[in-house]
């Protein structure tokens, strides 16, 4: 989902978002005869096979340093600036995909292939430049990268570490004999081509979409056989899908051509739409919510306001409750890592095993890979649910506080370290980026802007005096002896982030396709307010209550006595009578209970 557009129209702006749906009716566009959805899935699979094969061949052919040199320069052979459309760039440079002999593919499908390949190569052009710069400062003997001398050579630490691992692996393969400057083609193989058809790169000759109040109608040209030999073996199919119910009341102005993919349930549409949302004015913002990413939960929030007396906050934050999904994600992550280790071990054994043993090991490896893929799909679904639930909760919190902006930490400078290997890996693989995207989408619908602010020092410095905070109660507590403010570490960090958003609202940097960002960190004292500024979080509705009926009807009077019934047996009781030694616990033999009177008399006699 993209951010809010920059062209305002009154009090509303246009922004794009994405949504998924599936077709429930398919007919032949020429004859009007119905087509089974299974047949449509088969024909779409043939289309995706053609696109994937052509994209893989084109990527392998262009996997050369000269390709990335041309993309980095942004100029063609005639020194003209390369356009933004990927298929136009490929056509101008002569980078056209090839198909097997005897197979006919429309030119619009070739556009789709070229656009998808060029999008991948343009994304990797930045990595190629970074690898070339880092390899010049890499020492194969020590495996270290010297610090940069120019500001332009600085890259995020996480990105530098991943490149360093690639350089170390390349040095091991070449026994340290490597040139001083490496390219991306030297340290990694060509990327895999995704099985998808991005119809937005084509025009009406390949696909067109129309929308009604409740349905989307997509007319797309699909092959009728795996290897079409002519135009007659490409026919138009009209697919009808329902618009999701949560979009019926939204001000959607335009629907764009979808991306077609196949999953376990069949054909899936990934549609993009343009809608009108309320405009947000960062310059007039006086209340901000700061969201701090926490290693224990997904995030926590706090509020700061800018009034006549300066910045104020009640230092009362709100912590997001992930409803146990974080524990489930940690379990699935550990399970996926275990399956990966098992598969890697079996691959080493299969490399030197006899042929018959190798066949059995390869079958086990295939089963482990299938299980690992299923775990990954499940983690993706949980991450998406967690991200949108977090976005809704933070947006409601900001609306209740009357905030005009939400400040989140800049993920490019945020790095989890110092909490142990397991916790660092768990925090690094959390759905933070998905949560930011979901939060920006949800908050924009309410007219609240989401900006990114620097993350360094937000949990270590006091919002009032900017001095280092003390940790009297451990890692999760923070206290400033000078200002006498503190509390939860994440809540204090949220106040710092909200303060940076309010102080830097006049210096917001906007880039196309990205959310507004504040690069400069300014300081101003945040005074603790005695007034309550943050909303009261709602109490949990689900509580375990033991309901027991009274043993007798209470008497009605002026001052009736309160009858408290004795607790009845329930499923939570774990104390059970011990069976005798000769009883194995059968339901037919019950131990006779000992009378309380006999026990009391025996105690008196002693």
N, C-alpha and C positions, 0 to 999 in steps of 0.2 A: 504494500500500500504506500502510495506516495504522499508527500506532504501537501500542504495547502499551496495553491498557486499564488503567484505574485500579482496577477491582474484582478483588481477588485472592481466590483460593480455594485455601488451603493453600500449596503451593509451585508453583502454576501459575496463569497468568493467561490471559485470552481476548484475542485480537487478530484483526483482519480483514486479509486479503490478497486480492489479485486474481490471476487466472490466465485465460488464453485457451484456447479449444478450438473444435472444429468438429464439426458433426453429420455422421454417416455413414449414418444411416437416417432416413427420414421416412415417416410413414403418416398417413392420414386418421383422426382420432380417432373419428368416428362410424361409418364403414364398415370401418375397418381395412385399406383398400386402400393399397398402397405408392404413394408420390409421388416423382417424380424430384427430385434435389437442385437441378437447374437450374430446375424449376418453383417450388421453394421460394424460390430466390434471386429469381425474378421477383416472387413474391407479397410477399416482404419488401421489395423495392424499391418496390412500390406503397405499402406501409405507410409506408416512410421518406419517400416523396414527399408523402404526405398530412401527415405530421408536420412536415416541413421547410417546406412552404408555409404551414401554419397558424402555425408558430413565427415565420417571417419576417414574416407579417402582424401578429401580436401584438406583436413587438418594435418594428416600425415605428410602430405605433399608440401604444405606451407610451414612445416615445423623446421624452420631455418632461421639463423640470425638475421638475414637480410629482410625477412618479413617483419620482424619487430623493429628493425631500423626504419623501415618505411612508415610503420604505424606511429613510431615515436616522433618522426619528423613531421607527419601530417601532410605530406606533399606527394603528388603522383609524379609520373615520369616527365610531365610537361610543367612541373613546378606549380601546379594548381592545388589549392587547398582541398583536402579530402572532405566530402560531405558527411553529414551525420548518419544518413541511412547506410546500413551495412551492405545491403545488396547492391547499392549504387557504387560503393567503394570497390567491391569485388569485381563488378562489371568494368569499371574504369581501369583497374589494375590487371585485368585478365585472369583473375583468380576464380575460375568457374569450375564447378564440380563435374566429374565424369561418371557416366553410367555404363553398365555392361552393354555389349553389342546386342542389338535387337530389342532393347527396352525403350519405350517412348515415355517421356516424362514432360508434362507441360512446363512452359517457361516460368509460370508463377510458382510452381513447386521448387524450381531452381532458385528463385528468389528467397524462398523460405529457408532452403539449405544454406545459401550464402549468408543470409542475415544472422542465422544462429551461429555459424562458424566465426563470422567477423565479431560478433558480440563476445565470444569466448577469447579470441585472440587479442582484442582490445583490452579486455580485463587483465590478461596475462602480460601485457606490455609493461605495466607498472612493475610487476614482479621481475621481469627480465632486467629492467634498468636497476632495480635494487640489488639483484644478484650480481650484476656486473660491478656495481660500486662496492658492495661488501666483499666480493672475492679479491679485489685489489688490496684490501686491508686484512685479509685472512692469512694466518700463518699455519700451514699444514702440520708443522712439527708440534706445535702446542695446541692447535685446535681453537685458537682464540682470534677474535676480531678486534683490531685496535680502534680506539675511539675516533669518531670523525673530527676533521678539522674545520669543515664548513657547515653552515646551518643547512644548506640544501641537501647534504648527505645524511641527515638525521632521519631515522625511520623508527616506528614504534618498537619497543623492546621485544614484545611477543613476536612480531614479524621478523626481527633480526635473529631471534633464537631459532625459529623454524628454518630460516635460510642457513644458519650456521650448521644445523643438523644435516642439511643437504650437502653442504660443502665438506663436512667431516666424512660423510658416507662416500662422496666422490673421491676424496683423498685416500680412503681405504681401498677403493676399487683400483685406483691407479698407483698405489704404493707411494703416495706423496708427490709423484711426478706430474704436476698439473700446471698449466699456464697461469700467469698472474691475473688474467681477466677471463672469467667464465661467463657463459650465457645460460639462459634457462634451458636451452636445447641440450646443454652438456650435462646437467644435473638431474633432469627428470624427463620422463617419456611424454609423448603427446597425450593430452587429456581425452577422456572418454566422451563420446557424443551422447547426449541424452536423447531418449526415444520420445520426442515430442514434435508437434507441428505448430509453430507460431504463425498463425494465419494473419496476424496484423502486418506482416511484411508483404502480403499479397494485396490484390485488389479484387474488384467485383467479378472478374473472370474466374477466380478460384473459389471465393466464398463471399457471402454477404449475410448480414444479420438484421433482423427487424424485431421490434419489441412492441408488445401490447400492454394492457394493464397488468396481466398476470402471467404472461408467457413470453418466451424468446423463441424465434424461429430462425434457424441457421440453415442456409443452403450452401453445401460444399460439394466439390467435385472429388469423387473417390474412385480408385481403380476397381475393376470387376474381376481381376485375377492377380496372382502374385507378380507376374512379369508382363505387364501390358505392352502390346506391340504397336498400338495405334491409338488415334483419338477415340475410336468407337468403344474402346475398353476403359474409358473414363466417363462416368455418368454422374449426374448431379443427384444428390440425396437431400431431402428436406427434413430436418430434425427439429422437433419441438420439445422444449424444456420449460419447466416451471420456474418462475422467479421466486427466490426464497421469501417467506412470509415477512421477515423483518425488514425487507426493502420496499414493501408496498406503499408505505406512507412517506418515503424519502423523496426529496426533490431531485430525481435523476434526470439529467438533460440529454445524455447520450450513452449508448452502449457500443462498445468496441468489439472487434473480432476476437474470439477467444483463442486460447492455446489448447490443443487437443492432446491428451495423454490417456494411457490405459493403465488401470490399476487392477486389483483383484476383483472389483465389482463391475468392471467394464469401462466404457468410455466416460471420461470425466472432462468437463469444460472448466477452464480457468478464465473467467470473463473479467474484463475491466470495464468500468463505468465511470462517468463523470457526473457529479452532483454539486448542488449549491449548498454551502454551509455558512453559518454566521462568521463574519470577519472579526479577527482579534487584533487589538491595538496594543503592541508591546510598550509603546512609549507612555501610554496612560496607565500602565499597571501599577497598582499600589500594594497588592497582596500577592504573595507568591508561595507556592508549595515546593519544598525541596524533597526529592526522592533519593534516598541513599540505598545502594545495593548492599545487601547484607549477606555474609557467608552462612548464617544460620537459617534465614528465610529469604525469599526473593527480594524484598525491599521494605523500607520503612519511610515514613513521611513526617514532615514537620512544617509549620507555617511561620512566616515572618511578614510583617507589614511595615510600610513606609508612611509615617504620619508627620504632622507638624513638629513633633519632638524628636524625630529621627526614626531609626529602625527599632521595632519592638517585637517581642515574641514571648509567649508564655512557656516555651520550652516543654510543652506537652505534645509528644508525638503520637503517631499511630503506626502500629506494626501490622503488616499484612499477614493474614492467616491463609496458608496454602491448602488447608483442609486435608493434610496428609499426603498431598501429591508429591512434595519434595522427597519424602521418605520412599515413596514408590519409585520415583525417578532414580534415586541413589541405588535402590536394589536392582533396577533394570540396567543401570550403568555397570554395576559390578558383575551382573550376569553376562552382559555383552563383552566385557573385558576378559572374563573367564573363557567364554567361547572363542574369542580371538586367540588367546594363548594356547588353547587346545588345538585349534586349527594350525597355528604356526608350528607347534611341536610335531604334529602329524605330517606337515609338509616337509620338515627336515628329515623325518624318518622315511618318507616316501621317495626322497631324492636318491637314497642309496639302497632301497629295498628291492628284492627280486620282483619280477613282473607280476606274479600272482598276488604277492603281498601288497604291491603298489596299487593294484586294482581295488582291493578291499579298503586300503587307506584313503584312496581318492573318493570312494563312496562315502566314507565317514566324514571326510572333509566337506563334501557337498552338503551333507546333512547339517553339519555345524554352521556352514555359511548360510543355509536357509534359515536356521534358527536365529542366527545373529541378525539377519536382515529383518526377520519378524520382530525381534526386540527393538531394532532401530525404528521400524514403522510405529510401534507402540509408543516409544519415547517421543517421536515427533507429534503424535496426536495429543499426548499428555502435555507436552510443552506448549502446543497451540492453545489448548484449553486453559492452561495455567496463565499464559500471557494475556489472553483476553479477559479472563476473570480479574487478573491484577489491574488491567487497564480500566475496567468498569469500576472497581473499588476505589482506585485513586481518583478517578474523575468525579465520582460521587462525593468523595472527601473534599476535593477542591471546590466543587459547586456549593457544598454546605458551608464552606469557609468564605465564599465570595471571592475566590482567587481568580486573577486574570491570566496567570502563567504558571507553568509547572517546570521546575528545573530538575534535570537529570544529569548524572555524571557522564562525562565524555568517555565513551567506551574505548576509543583509540588510545587513551592514556591510562585507562584503568587496568590494573594488573593484580591478580590475587597471588600472594606469596607470604611465606612466614607462618602458615597454618598447618604444615605437614603435607606430605605427598597426596594423601587421600583427599583431604579437604580442599587443597589447591586444585586438584583435578576436578572435583565435584563442583566447585564454584566456577571454574573456567568453562565447564560444559553446561552451565545453567542457561536458561532461555532468556538472557538479558536483552539481547538484540531483538528477539521476537517481542519481548515485553515492551521495549521502547516503541517499536512499530505499532503494536496494538494500542499503547497508551496515546501515541500521537494521533492515531485514527479516531479513537473514542473521544479524546478531549477536543479534537477539532470539531466534532459534531455538536459539542456544547459551547463552542466559541472560546475555548481556552487554548492558548498557545503552549507548545512544549519546546523548550530550548535546552541545549546542552551547555554545561559549564565545566570548567576544569575540576578535576577530581582530587588533585594533590593537596594534602593537608586538611581535607574537610573533616576527617574524624580525629585529627591530632591537635587542632588549634581551637582556641576558645573563640566563640563568635563575638564576645564582648571586647576582649583586650588583645586578641590574636596571639596569646601566649600558649605554650605547650600545655596540654591537659594532663592531669594526673589520673591514675587508674587505681583508686583506693579499693574497689571491689572486684578487680580482675579486668579481663579484656572487654567485657560488655558494659562497663560503667565508665563515666568520664566526669571529672570535677575540676573546676577552676577555683583555687583558694582566693584569688584576688577579687574576682567578680561574684564569687559565691553562687555560681550557677552550675548546673550539670544534670546528670541523669543517665538515661540510656545512651550509649555511644552512637547508635544509629540515629536517634532523635536529634542529638547535638549536631551530627553531620548534616541532617536535613535542614537545620536552621542555617548552617554555613552555606549550603547550596542555594537556599532561598535568598540569602543575603547577597550572594554573588550575582544572582539573576536580577535583583532589584537595582544593584549598583551599576551593572553593565548593560542595562536595557537600552542605553543610547549608543552602544558600540556593538550591535548585533551584526554578525556576518552571515549573509544569506548566499547559498550556492544552489544551483539548479539540481533538483532531485534529492536534496538533503534538508534536514530540519535546521532552523536558525541556531547559530552557535555563538557563544561568548568566549573569546579567547583570553581576555585579560582578567586577572584576579585583583579586585580592589577590596579594601578593608574600611569598615566603619563600625563603630560599636553598636551592638544589638542590646538594647536595654530589656531587662526582664520585666514584663508587665504583670501586674496583679490581676488584671481583668482576664477573663477567659476568652481567648480568641479562636481557639480550635474547636471544631464540632465534637460533640460527645459520640464516641463510637457505639454502635448498636450492640446490645447484648446477644449472646448466642441463643437461638430459639430452641435448639435441641438439647434437652437435659434428661438425664436418667432419673426418673422419679418413681419411688416405690409406693404404689397406691394400695392401701389395705382398708377394708371396711371395718367400721366399729363393731365390737362384739355385742353391744346392746344399744337400744335407742336412747339418745341423751334426753335428760329431763329438761322440761321447759319451765323456767322460773325467772325471778328477778336477777339472781346471781347464779346461773347454772354452773355446776362444776364441770371442768374441762376433762373429758374422758379421753385418755390416750390408749388406744388399743395396743395389745401386745403384738410384736412383729411376727408376721407369719413366715412360713418357710417359702423360699423363692429359689430361682435357678442359680442365684449367686452364692447360696450357702454351700460351703465346701466341707464342713465338718460332718462326717458320716460315722455311724457306729461300726466299730471294728468287729468283723465276723470271727467266730471261734476258729481254733486251729484246724479242726476237722471239716470246716465249711469252706468251700471254694468260692463263695459269693453267689450261689444260686438264688434265684428269686423264690424257689419253693421252700427253702429253709431260712427262716428268719430268727435271729437271736432274740430270746425273750428279754425284755427290758427289766432291769433291776429296780425294785421299788425304792422310792426315796425314803420311806419310813424305815425300812430295814437297814439302809445305809446309815441313817442318823442314829439308830439304836446301837449299831455296831461301833460307831464312833464314841458314843457315851460309855459303852462297856470298856473301851480301852483307856 
